[in-house]
Amino acid sequence: MRYFPITTLLFFLISYSPVQGQNNIQSDFLGVYSTNLGYEFLIGKSAVRPYVYNPQTLDYRALYRKNDSIYTTYTTLLNEDSSNEETSFIFYQDNGIKKLKALLKNKSYDAYKVSYAEEEIEFNSNGILLKGSLLLPNKEEKHPSVILIHGSGKQDRDGYAGYIRLISNYLVKNGIAVLIYDKRGCGESLGNWKNASFSDLAEDAINGKKAIESHLNIDKGLIGYGGSSQAGWILAKITEKEPNTPFIFCVSGAGMGVSAGEQNIYNNITELISLGANDDILDSAKISWQYLYEYIKTNNREDKEHLDTELAKVTNSNFLNYFPPPSNSFSMKQKEFWFQTLEVNYNPLESWKNYKGKVYAVFGELDASTPVSTVVNNLKTIGTSNVIKVYKKASHLILQANIKSDSELGRLKKFNPYFLSDLSNWILNMTAKQSDNIKEVFQQEKKWLSAYEENC
């Protein structure tokens, strides 16, 4: 069985006036699309641009705007060669039904948007107004649900590279409701994420849960939390505040087992190794970051001098990008940088040890941001109810990878074939009422995985 690849996307919107700019796909065109043959396309976006995922081929692509109605993807996640355009999609509305037409060479495939509800949600978190969306499966019943938490940096409800929207689309089509929301100061939410601590961000997620738990289609007793990357530390903080949470999952979360300070050192050392740095440079980078953390904690002149003295030894400007900033580049009176705002020495293991719910932790073997072996070994020491998966040759985003470096991200193409199905099935298995849905999901995933293996 052969499937057509996802690449160039053409959006011709009937009865729809496109918004100018690169990311001009309106929210009501996001979601899951299916052909009569059962092929699916998951359309999402980040704050920068739209993305598309093809579960049949596992391809994940950014969409680049050509004009008001045409978008293009290329042969890799991000465009690195403008000559490699491939497929086109026409997006349109027919009698109120959102549809798309996929064009590949001399063939075309028609797909319609699979119905699920997306309700606008707003809630107050310690005086800050946050806004988001509640995605609900199309069955009128009470559903298990997940509050999805962002990774680091500026992110709206759709997440970095559309990651939150992708996971949400996949979960909701499998019977799991999802709350996604704009981080403080992003999208439609007020506040400022730059001065928010892990505890602050945990409170945001908890208040999001409170906003949906009385919803008619939400099972109040089956609301869990999930997220990726930086969310690991936020999830750990949630366990302190809500120890009775039934389940939590995290993708590539260093916060499942090490401090943010340790994670940052690992990430920078890994990238320096990929650039060919010698042992002296690696040692200097590690020591410099440790001096910075100590200076932030003590505001001691001696620690400040240690930091600047160590940085003065580095002469290669390419390497300096992976070292901390000198002391004169930031103010100790203001929280301008992540290492001033976040609890860099916070040990999440102490929090996870006291959590009694179910944990699902997912990692990629070639993750350049997370010290996977260390985190997994630490996590194994705190409980037998945890499910831990490490996908071979997978990156921080669980995309299939070749090297351990963030520099490869734009060249990646496909997700690990089991990542999303494993995640949705684990959540469904946490909810006893969903047995029929589980059976249906297993059958569908078996079909997709069989097709994938035929194409290998």
C-alpha positions in Angstrom: 0.0 0.0 0.0 1.4 3.4 -1.0 0.4 6.8 0.3 0.9 10.2 -1.2 3.4 12.4 0.7 2.6 15.8 2.3 4.4 18.6 0.8 3.3 21.7 -1.1 -0.1 22.9 0.1 -2.4 25.2 -1.9 -5.2 26.8 0.1 -8.0 28.1 -2.2 -10.7 29.3 0.3 -14.2 29.6 -1.1 -16.5 31.9 0.9 -13.4 32.8 3.0 -11.4 36.0 2.9 -7.8 35.2 3.7 -5.9 37.2 6.3 -2.8 38.8 5.1 0.5 37.4 6.4 2.3 34.1 6.6 0.0 32.4 9.1 -3.4 33.2 7.7 -5.3 30.0 8.2 -8.3 30.8 10.4 -8.9 28.8 13.5 -12.1 27.1 12.1 -9.9 25.5 9.3 -7.7 23.9 11.8 -8.4 20.3 12.8 -8.6 16.8 11.4 -9.6 16.1 7.7 -10.5 12.6 6.4 -11.0 11.3 2.8 -13.6 8.7 1.9 -10.8 6.1 1.9 -9.9 7.0 5.5 -6.7 9.0 4.8 -6.3 11.8 7.3 -4.6 15.2 7.5 -4.1 17.1 10.7 -3.9 20.9 10.1 -2.4 23.0 12.9 -0.3 26.1 13.3 2.1 27.9 15.5 2.3 31.6 16.2 4.5 31.9 13.1 3.0 29.6 10.4 0.6 26.7 9.7 1.7 23.0 9.9 0.3 19.8 8.5 0.7 16.2 9.7 0.0 13.1 7.6 -0.6 10.1 9.8 -0.3 7.7 6.9 3.3 8.8 5.9 4.2 10.3 9.3 5.3 13.5 7.5 5.2 16.8 9.4 5.7 20.0 7.5 5.5 23.8 7.9 3.4 25.6 5.4 4.8 28.7 3.6 2.6 31.3 2.1 3.0 31.9 -1.6 0.1 34.4 -2.0 -3.4 34.9 -0.5 -4.5 31.3 -1.5 -1.4 29.3 -2.0 0.8 27.6 0.7 3.9 25.5 0.1 5.6 22.8 2.0 9.0 21.3 1.1 10.7 17.9 1.6 11.7 18.6 5.2 10.0 20.2 8.2 11.3 23.7 7.5 12.2 25.0 4.1 15.9 24.7 3.3 15.7 24.3 -0.5 13.1 26.3 -2.4 13.3 24.0 -5.4 11.8 21.0 -3.4 8.1 21.7 -3.7 5.8 18.7 -4.0 2.1 18.5 -3.3 -0.9 21.0 -3.2 -4.0 21.3 -1.2 -7.1 23.3 -1.9 -9.0 24.4 1.2 -12.6 25.4 0.8 -16.1 25.5 2.3 -19.0 23.6 0.8 -22.4 24.3 2.3 -20.8 25.2 5.6 -18.6 22.1 5.7 -14.8 22.7 5.7 -13.1 20.6 3.0 -9.8 20.2 1.3 -8.6 18.8 -2.0 -5.2 17.2 -2.1 -3.4 17.5 -5.5 -0.6 15.1 -6.3 0.7 15.1 -9.8 -2.3 13.9 -11.9 -4.4 12.8 -9.0 -6.6 14.6 -6.5 -8.0 13.5 -3.2 -11.0 15.1 -1.4 -11.2 15.3 2.4 -13.7 16.8 4.8 -13.2 18.2 8.2 -14.0 15.7 10.9 -16.4 17.3 13.3 -15.4 18.1 16.9 -16.2 21.1 19.0 -13.8 23.9 19.8 -15.1 26.2 22.5 -13.4 29.4 23.5 -12.4 29.4 27.2 -11.2 32.2 29.4 -10.1 32.0 33.0 -8.4 34.0 35.8 -5.1 32.9 37.2 -4.1 34.9 40.2 -5.4 38.1 38.7 -4.2 37.4 35.1 -6.8 36.8 32.4 -5.8 33.8 30.2 -7.6 32.6 27.0 -7.7 29.3 25.2 -9.7 26.6 23.5 -11.5 23.5 24.8 -11.4 20.8 22.1 -14.2 18.2 22.6 -14.8 14.9 20.8 -18.0 14.7 18.8 -19.8 12.2 21.1 -22.2 13.8 23.6 -20.9 12.2 26.7 -18.4 12.9 29.5 -14.8 12.6 28.3 -11.5 12.2 30.0 -9.5 15.3 29.4 -6.0 16.8 29.4 -4.7 20.2 30.2 -1.8 20.8 27.8 1.2 22.9 29.0 3.7 24.8 26.9 7.4 24.4 26.6 9.8 27.3 27.0 9.6 30.8 25.4 6.8 32.6 23.8 4.0 30.2 22.9 0.3 30.6 22.1 -2.3 27.8 22.5 -1.0 26.0 19.5 2.6 25.7 20.8 6.1 25.7 19.3 6.0 24.4 15.7 2.3 23.7 16.2 3.2 20.9 18.6 0.4 21.5 21.1 -2.2 21.7 18.3 -0.8 18.5 16.7 -1.1 16.5 20.0 -4.5 18.0 20.7 -5.9 17.1 17.3 -4.6 13.6 17.7 -6.1 13.1 21.2 -9.5 14.7 20.5 -10.0 12.5 17.4 -9.4 9.5 19.7 -12.0 10.5 22.3 -10.0 12.7 24.7 -10.9 16.3 25.4 -8.1 18.8 25.5 -7.7 22.3 27.0 -5.1 24.5 25.2 -4.4 28.1 26.1 -2.2 31.0 25.3 0.7 31.4 27.7 0.9 34.6 29.7 1.5 37.6 27.4 1.0 35.5 24.3 -1.9 35.3 21.9 -5.0 36.7 23.6 -3.7 36.1 27.2 -2.6 38.9 29.5 0.5 39.0 31.7 4.1 38.3 31.0 5.7 34.9 30.7 9.2 36.3 31.0 8.8 36.9 34.8 6.7 33.8 35.5 8.2 31.0 37.7 7.6 27.3 37.3 5.1 27.7 40.2 3.3 30.5 38.5 2.9 28.5 35.3 1.7 25.5 37.3 -1.0 27.7 38.8 -2.1 28.8 35.3 -2.6 25.1 34.3 -4.4 24.3 37.6 -6.8 27.3 37.1 -7.4 26.1 33.5 -8.5 22.8 35.0 -10.9 24.5 37.4 -12.4 26.4 34.4 -13.4 23.2 32.6 -14.2 20.7 35.4 -17.9 21.7 35.6 -18.4 21.3 31.8 -21.2 18.9 30.9 -18.9 16.9 28.6 -15.9 16.7 30.9 -15.5 13.8 33.4 -14.3 15.8 36.5 -12.6 12.7 37.9 -10.5 12.0 34.8 -8.7 15.3 34.2 -4.9 14.9 33.8 -2.1 17.2 32.7 0.4 16.8 29.9 3.1 18.8 28.1 6.5 18.7 26.6 10.0 20.0 27.3 10.0 22.8 30.0 6.6 21.5 31.0 8.4 18.8 33.0 9.2 21.2 35.8 5.8 22.7 35.7 4.2 19.3 35.9 6.4 18.5 38.9 5.1 21.7 40.6 1.5 20.6 39.9 2.1 17.3 41.7 2.9 19.4 44.8 -0.3 21.4 44.6 -2.6 18.6 43.2 -1.2 15.2 44.4 -4.5 13.5 43.5 -4.3 14.2 39.8 -5.1 10.8 38.2 -2.5 10.9 35.4 0.3 13.0 33.9 2.3 12.6 30.7 5.4 14.5 29.5 7.3 14.4 26.2 11.0 15.1 26.4 10.8 16.7 29.8 14.1 17.1 31.6 12.0 18.2 34.5 11.1 14.6 35.0 14.4 14.0 36.6 17.0 16.8 36.7 17.1 20.6 37.5 16.8 23.3 34.8 20.4 24.2 35.5 21.6 20.7 34.8 19.5 20.5 31.6 20.9 23.8 30.3 24.5 22.7 30.8 23.8 19.4 29.0 22.1 21.2 26.1 25.0 23.6 25.6 27.7 20.9 26.0 25.9 18.7 23.5 25.8 21.5 20.9 29.5 22.4 21.5 30.4 18.7 20.9 28.6 18.8 17.6 30.7 21.9 16.7 33.9 20.0 17.5 34.8 21.8 20.7 37.7 20.2 22.7 37.6 19.1 26.3 39.0 22.4 27.6 36.1 24.3 26.0 33.6 21.8 27.3 35.0 22.1 30.8 35.0 25.9 30.6 31.4 26.0 29.4 30.2 23.8 32.3 32.2 25.8 34.9 30.9 29.1 33.5 27.3 28.1 33.8 27.9 26.9 37.3 29.5 30.2 38.2 26.5 32.0 36.8 24.0 30.0 38.8 26.0 30.6 42.0 26.3 34.4 41.2 22.5 34.6 40.7 21.9 32.8 44.0 24.4 34.8 46.1 24.9 38.1 44.3 28.5 37.8 45.5 31.3 39.8 44.0 33.7 36.8 44.1 31.2 34.7 42.1 30.8 37.5 39.6 34.6 37.7 39.1 34.8 33.9 38.7 32.2 34.1 35.9 33.8 36.9 34.0 37.3 35.4 34.4 36.2 32.1 32.9 34.4 33.7 30.0 37.5 35.7 29.2 39.3 32.5 28.3 36.9 31.8 25.3 38.1 33.4 22.1 36.0 31.5 19.5 32.9 33.6 18.9 31.0 30.5 17.6 31.5 28.8 20.9 30.4 31.8 22.9 26.8 31.3 21.9 26.8 28.3 24.2 28.3 30.1 27.2 26.4 32.3 29.7 26.4 36.1 29.3 29.0 38.2 31.1 27.9 39.8 34.4 27.7 43.3 32.8 25.0 42.2 30.3 22.2 41.8 32.9 21.0 43.5 36.0 20.7 41.7 39.3 17.9 44.1 40.3 15.6 43.0 37.4 14.5 39.6 36.3 15.3 39.8 32.6 16.6 36.4 31.8 15.2 32.8 32.3 18.0 32.0 34.8 16.8 34.8 37.0 13.1 33.9 36.9 13.1 30.2 36.9 14.2 28.0 39.8 17.4 26.7 38.1 18.3 24.5 41.1 14.9 23.1 41.7 15.1 19.3 42.0 11.9 17.9 40.5 12.6 14.3 41.8 11.5 15.3 45.3 8.1 16.3 43.8 7.7 13.2 41.7 8.5 10.9 44.6 5.4 12.0 46.4 3.0 11.8 43.5 0.7 8.8 43.6 -0.9 9.1 40.2 0.1 7.4 36.9 3.0 8.9 34.9 3.9 8.4 31.2 7.3 9.8 30.2 8.4 9.8 26.6 11.9 10.6 25.3 13.9 10.6 22.1 17.2 8.8 22.1 18.9 11.6 20.1 17.5 14.5 22.2 20.1 17.3 22.3 18.1 19.3 25.0 17.4 16.6 27.6 19.9 14.3 29.2 17.8 11.3 28.5 19.8 8.6 30.2 20.2 10.6 33.4 16.5 11.5 33.6 15.3 8.0 32.9 17.6 6.5 35.5 16.5 9.0 38.1 12.8 8.5 37.2 13.1 4.8 37.6 14.2 5.2 41.2 10.9 6.9 42.4 8.1 4.5 41.5 7.0 1.3 39.7 3.8 2.8 38.3 5.6 5.0 35.8 5.7 4.1 32.1 8.9 5.2 30.4 9.5 5.1 26.7 12.7 6.0 24.8 12.2 6.0 21.1 15.3 5.0 19.0 16.8 7.6 16.7 14.3 10.3 17.7 14.8 14.0 18.5 13.4 16.3 21.2 10.1 16.5 19.3 10.2 12.7 18.7 10.8 13.3 15.0 13.0 10.7 13.4 16.6 12.0 13.6 20.1 11.1 12.6 22.3 13.2 15.0 22.1 14.6 18.5 21.9 18.3 17.7 19.2 20.9 17.5 20.8 22.2 14.3 19.2 19.2 12.5 15.6 20.3 13.3 14.7 22.0 10.0 15.9 19.0 8.0 13.8 16.4 9.8 10.7 14.9 8.1 8.7 12.3 10.0 7.5 11.4 13.5 8.3 8.1 15.1 5.4 5.8 13.9 4.4 4.8 17.4 4.7 8.1 19.3 1.2 9.6 19.0 -0.7 6.3 19.0 1.2 5.1 22.1 0.3 8.4 23.9 -3.4 8.4 23.1 -3.8 4.7 23.9 -2.0 5.1 27.3 -4.5 7.9 28.2 -7.5 5.8 27.1 -6.2 2.9 29.2 -6.2 5.2 32.2 -10.0 5.6 31.8 -12.0 2.4 32.3 -15.1 3.7 30.5 -13.4 4.0 27.2 -13.0 0.3 26.3 -15.0 0.5 23.1 -13.0 3.6 22.0 -9.7 1.8 22.8 -10.7 -1.1 20.6 -11.5 1.3 17.7 -8.3 3.2 18.1 -6.2 0.0 18.2 -7.8 -1.2 15.0 -7.2 2.2 13.2 -3.6 2.4 14.5 -2.9 -1.2 13.4 -4.0 -0.2 9.9 -1.7 2.8 9.8 1.3 1.0 11.2 0.9 -1.9 8.8 0.9 0.6 6.0 4.0 2.3 7.4 5.9 -1.0 7.7 5.0 -1.9 4.1 6.6 1.4 2.9 9.8 0.8 4.9 
